[in-house]
C-alpha cells in the first residue's frame, strides 16, 4: 500500500492518472441525488419558516429565571 495514495483517515485518494470516465447513468444518478437532497433541505427550511412559533421557548426562559431566583 502506497503511503501517498491514502489520506490520514484511510480514504483512497484519486490521482490524475486513475481517472476513469464515468458512465452517463452514474452522472444522471449523481445529479438526481444531489437535486433531491437540496430540494429536501429547501423544503425543511421553508416549512420551519412557515410553522415557526415565536413563543415556543418562552417556557424555558421562565424556568431559567425561577432557577436564577432560587440560586441567587
Secondary structure, DSSP 4 states (H G I P E B T S, - for coil): --STTB-TTSPBPPPGGG--PPPHHHHHHHHHHHHHHHHHHHHHHHHHHHT--TTTTHHHHHHHHHHHHHH-
